[in-house]
Amino acid sequence: MKKFCSELSCLLESEAFKCFLNSDNLHLAQVNALTSLLIKNNIDFDTVFTSKSPRSPAILTVTVVINPLTRITRIFTFSD
């Protein structure tokens, strides 16, 4: 458990995760950095991309699983 807490602390302090939490706009490079960081630290996450349609913009939903009861979900909307 101590190792997981250390990895979680490292993740929360990373620049990619701070951008993830504090921004409504992410660049593709930041999404890739966040994905790499989550995989490297063996942290469960889901990403769902919904493409643009005539009625709605493209949406990226990222959910980071901290533990079975705690999740962090952010929704990013892409506009033209």
C-alpha positions in Angstrom: 0.0 0.0 0.0 2.9 2.4 0.8 4.3 2.0 -2.8 0.8 2.8 -4.2 0.6 5.9 -2.1 4.0 7.0 -3.3 3.0 6.4 -6.9 -0.2 8.3 -6.4 1.6 11.2 -4.8 4.0 11.3 -7.7 1.1 11.3 -10.1 -0.8 14.1 -8.3 2.3 16.2 -8.3 3.1 15.7 -12.0 2.7 18.6 -14.5 0.5 16.4 -16.8 -1.9 15.6 -14.0 -2.1 19.2 -12.9 -3.0 20.3 -16.4 -5.6 17.5 -16.5 -7.2 18.8 -13.3 -6.9 22.5 -14.0 -7.7 22.9 -17.6 -10.7 22.6 -19.9 -8.4 22.5 -22.9 -5.8 19.8 -23.4 -3.4 19.4 -26.3 -3.0 15.9 -27.7 0.5 15.8 -26.4 -0.8 16.4 -22.9 -3.3 13.6 -23.3 -0.5 11.3 -24.4 1.7 12.4 -21.5 -1.1 11.7 -19.0 -1.8 8.3 -20.5 1.9 7.4 -20.4 2.1 8.6 -16.8 -0.9 6.5 -15.7 0.3 3.4 -17.4 3.9 3.8 -16.0 2.4 4.1 -12.5 0.0 1.2 -13.1 -3.0 3.3 -12.3 -6.4 2.3 -13.7 -8.1 4.7 -16.0 -10.6 4.9 -18.8 -10.7 7.2 -21.8 -13.7 7.6 -24.1 -13.7 9.7 -27.2 -17.0 10.7 -28.8 -16.6 12.1 -32.3 -18.2 15.3 -33.5 -21.6 15.2 -35.0 -23.8 17.9 -36.6 -25.5 18.3 -33.2 -22.7 18.0 -30.7 -18.9 18.7 -30.4 -16.2 16.1 -30.0 -15.8 15.0 -26.4 -13.0 13.3 -24.5 -13.9 11.8 -21.1 -11.0 10.6 -18.9 -11.7 8.7 -15.6 -8.8 7.9 -13.2 -9.6 5.2 -10.7 -7.9 6.0 -7.4 -9.6 3.1 -5.5 -12.9 1.3 -5.8 -14.8 4.2 -4.2 -12.8 7.1 -5.6 -12.6 8.3 -9.2 -11.6 11.5 -10.9 -13.5 12.2 -14.1 -12.9 15.1 -16.4 -14.8 15.9 -19.6 -13.1 17.9 -22.3 -15.1 19.4 -25.2 -13.4 20.1 -28.5 -14.6 23.0 -30.6 -13.7 24.1 -34.2 
